[in-house]
Amino acid sequence: MKIKWLGHASFLITSNSGVKIITDPYEPNDKLRYGEINESADIVTVSHDHFDHCNVAAVKGNPQVVKGNAEIKGIRFKGISTFHDAAGGRDRGSNTIICFEIDGMKICHFGDLGHELTAEQAAAVGDVDVALLPVGGFYTIDAAVASTVVEQLKPGVVIPMHFKNNRCDFPITGVEEFLRGKKDVNQPDASEVEFKAGELPAATQIIVLKPAL
């Protein structure tokens, strides 16, 4: 399985058999200056209907859209209901964590999660091999809460997303805040990483990718 960070909260995930999934496709603007998404996919997942997460029209290939529980091309998707804020959704509405298994590995995309997970939500997520996790704060959980979520779930790998950089001018922090004090951090000079079942690290590893777009 390959995971490519397109930018923001959007990833292209390609299975060994060639099934392609794009998560939370964004719509660029003057504050979000990642390139236009020009990839094709079989499936698009959407955590919530905000412009920087739901630009399904940008994805080529007439993909099927997943916003919760579904089964497409033999892949089961599970949606876990959460909130976009720490006020029970009163500020920014709802958010859905979407988990699915590819090539024997479980991936969870946390969308714009805005709070620590309850015990029930953590149990619903369950074991995670690869967590695609927001870390920038303000619109989502910040570095401290993201670290708490990592402790709750103990995923094999965390790939940070939704943080400030030279292509994102949102009032959020950079990834450095989340990385501070973390031991197992890998920052390859690449936008894509490949994983194989049974070869994930024993302790949580953080992999910071470079945006492809």
C-alpha positions as CSV (number, residue, x, y, z in Angstrom):
1,M,0.0,0.0,0.0
2,K,1.2,3.5,-0.9
3,I,0.1,6.7,0.8
4,K,0.8,10.1,-0.9
5,W,0.1,13.4,0.8
6,L,-1.4,15.6,-1.8
7,G,-1.8,18.5,0.7
8,H,-3.8,19.7,3.7
9,A,-6.0,16.7,4.7
10,S,-6.0,15.1,1.3
11,F,-4.1,11.8,0.6
12,L,-4.0,9.4,-2.3
13,I,-4.0,5.8,-1.0
14,T,-3.2,3.1,-3.5
15,S,-3.7,-0.6,-2.7
16,N,-1.4,-3.3,-4.1
17,S,-4.2,-4.3,-6.5
18,G,-4.4,-0.7,-7.8
19,V,-7.6,0.6,-6.0
20,K,-7.2,4.3,-5.4
21,I,-8.7,6.3,-2.6
22,I,-8.5,10.0,-2.1
23,T,-9.4,11.5,1.3
24,D,-10.9,15.0,1.9
25,P,-10.1,16.7,-1.4
26,Y,-9.6,20.4,-0.9
27,E,-10.5,23.5,-3.0
28,P,-7.5,25.9,-3.3
29,N,-7.9,29.6,-2.5
30,D,-5.7,32.5,-1.5
31,K,-5.2,31.0,2.0
32,L,-4.9,27.4,0.8
33,R,-2.3,27.4,-2.0
34,Y,-1.8,23.7,-2.6
35,G,-2.1,22.8,-6.3
36,E,-5.3,21.7,-7.9
37,I,-6.0,18.1,-7.4
38,N,-5.6,16.3,-10.8
39,E,-5.6,12.7,-9.7
40,S,-8.1,10.1,-10.5
41,A,-9.6,7.7,-7.9
42,D,-12.1,4.9,-7.5
43,I,-13.3,6.2,-4.1
44,V,-13.3,9.5,-2.3
45,T,-13.8,9.8,1.4
46,V,-15.3,13.0,2.9
47,S,-15.1,13.7,6.7
48,H,-17.4,16.8,6.5
49,D,-18.7,19.3,4.0
50,H,-16.3,22.3,4.3
51,F,-14.6,23.6,1.1
52,D,-11.2,22.4,2.2
53,H,-12.4,18.8,2.6
54,C,-15.2,18.1,0.2
55,N,-14.1,19.1,-3.3
56,V,-15.2,15.8,-4.8
57,A,-15.7,17.4,-8.3
58,A,-11.9,17.9,-8.6
59,V,-11.2,14.1,-8.5
60,K,-11.2,12.4,-11.9
61,G,-12.5,9.0,-12.7
62,N,-16.1,9.2,-11.5
63,P,-15.3,8.0,-8.0
64,Q,-17.8,6.7,-5.4
65,V,-18.1,9.0,-2.4
66,V,-17.9,7.7,1.2
67,K,-19.1,9.7,4.1
68,G,-19.6,6.9,6.6
69,N,-20.2,3.2,6.6
70,A,-19.9,1.6,3.2
71,E,-18.4,-1.3,1.3
72,I,-16.9,-0.6,-2.1
73,K,-14.5,-2.8,-4.2
74,G,-14.2,-5.2,-1.2
75,I,-13.1,-2.4,1.2
76,R,-15.2,-1.8,4.2
77,F,-15.4,1.8,5.5
78,K,-16.5,2.6,9.0
79,G,-17.5,6.1,10.0
80,I,-17.2,7.2,13.6
81,S,-19.2,10.3,14.5
82,T,-17.2,13.1,16.2
83,F,-17.3,16.9,16.3
84,H,-15.4,19.7,14.5
85,D,-14.9,21.5,17.8
86,A,-14.7,20.9,21.5
87,A,-18.3,22.3,22.1
88,G,-20.3,19.3,20.9
89,G,-20.5,20.7,17.4
90,R,-22.0,24.0,18.3
91,D,-19.2,26.0,16.8
92,R,-18.3,24.1,13.6
93,G,-20.6,21.1,13.3
94,S,-19.9,17.4,13.0
95,N,-16.9,15.5,11.7
96,T,-16.6,11.8,10.8
97,I,-13.5,9.7,11.4
98,I,-13.3,7.2,8.5
99,C,-11.5,3.9,9.0
100,F,-10.8,1.2,6.4
101,E,-8.5,-1.7,5.8
102,I,-6.2,-2.1,2.8
103,D,-3.7,-4.9,2.2
104,G,-4.0,-6.1,5.8
105,M,-3.5,-2.7,7.3
106,K,-6.1,-0.4,9.0
107,I,-6.0,3.3,8.1
108,C,-8.0,6.0,9.9
109,H,-8.5,9.5,8.5
110,F,-9.5,11.8,11.3
111,G,-10.8,14.7,9.2
112,D,-11.2,17.9,11.3
113,L,-11.4,16.2,14.7
114,G,-11.9,19.0,17.2
115,H,-11.6,17.2,20.6
116,E,-10.2,14.3,22.6
117,L,-11.8,11.0,21.9
118,T,-14.3,9.7,24.4
119,A,-13.7,6.1,25.6
120,E,-16.6,5.0,23.3
121,Q,-15.2,6.8,20.3
122,A,-11.7,5.3,20.9
123,A,-13.2,1.9,21.2
124,A,-15.1,2.3,18.0
125,V,-11.9,3.3,16.2
126,G,-10.0,0.4,17.7
127,D,-6.6,-0.7,16.7
128,V,-5.0,1.6,14.0
129,D,-2.0,0.9,11.8
130,V,-1.8,4.3,10.1
131,A,-3.5,7.4,11.6
132,L,-3.9,10.5,9.3
133,L,-4.2,13.1,12.1
134,P,-4.7,16.8,12.1
135,V,-2.3,18.6,14.4
136,G,-2.5,22.4,13.6
137,G,-5.1,23.5,16.1
138,F,-7.8,26.3,15.9
139,Y,-10.0,24.5,13.4
140,T,-8.9,21.0,14.7
141,I,-7.2,19.5,17.7
142,D,-3.9,21.1,18.5
143,A,-0.5,19.5,19.1
144,A,-1.2,18.7,22.7
145,V,-4.6,17.1,22.1
146,A,-3.3,15.3,19.0
147,S,-0.6,13.8,21.3
148,T,-3.3,12.7,23.7
149,V,-5.2,11.0,20.8
150,V,-2.0,9.2,19.8
151,E,-1.6,8.0,23.4
152,Q,-5.2,6.8,23.4
153,L,-4.9,4.8,20.2
154,K,-1.2,3.9,20.0
155,P,-1.2,3.6,16.2
156,G,1.7,2.1,14.4
157,V,2.3,5.2,12.3
158,V,1.0,8.8,12.5
159,I,1.1,11.0,9.4
160,P,0.4,14.6,10.5
161,M,-1.9,16.8,8.3
162,H,-3.8,20.0,8.5
163,F,-0.9,22.2,9.7
164,K,0.5,25.6,8.6
165,N,3.2,25.7,6.0
166,N,4.2,27.8,3.0
167,R,1.1,26.6,1.2
168,C,-1.4,27.0,4.0
169,D,-2.0,30.4,5.6
170,F,-4.8,29.3,8.0
171,P,-4.4,30.6,11.5
172,I,-3.0,27.3,12.7
173,T,0.5,26.1,13.9
174,G,3.1,24.2,12.0
175,V,3.9,20.6,12.5
176,E,7.0,21.4,14.7
177,E,4.8,22.0,17.7
178,F,3.4,18.4,17.4
179,L,6.9,16.9,16.8
180,R,8.4,18.6,19.9
181,G,9.6,16.0,22.4
182,K,8.6,13.1,20.2
183,K,11.3,10.3,19.8
184,D,10.5,8.3,16.7
185,V,10.1,11.0,13.9
186,N,10.9,10.4,10.3
187,Q,10.9,13.3,7.8
188,P,11.7,11.8,4.4
189,D,12.3,14.2,1.4
190,A,9.2,12.7,-0.2
191,S,5.5,13.0,-0.5
192,E,4.8,9.2,-0.7
193,V,5.5,6.3,1.6
194,E,4.9,2.6,1.2
195,F,3.8,0.2,3.9
196,K,3.6,-3.6,4.2
197,A,1.6,-5.6,6.6
198,G,3.7,-7.1,9.4
199,E,6.5,-4.5,8.8
200,L,5.1,-1.6,10.8
201,P,7.1,-0.3,13.8
202,A,6.4,-1.8,17.2
203,A,6.2,1.7,18.8
204,T,4.4,4.6,17.2
205,Q,6.4,6.3,14.5
206,I,5.6,9.8,13.1
207,I,6.2,10.3,9.4
208,V,6.1,13.9,8.1
209,L,5.6,13.9,4.4
210,K,6.1,16.8,1.9
211,P,3.0,17.9,0.0
212,A,2.8,16.6,-3.6
213,L,0.8,19.5,-4.9
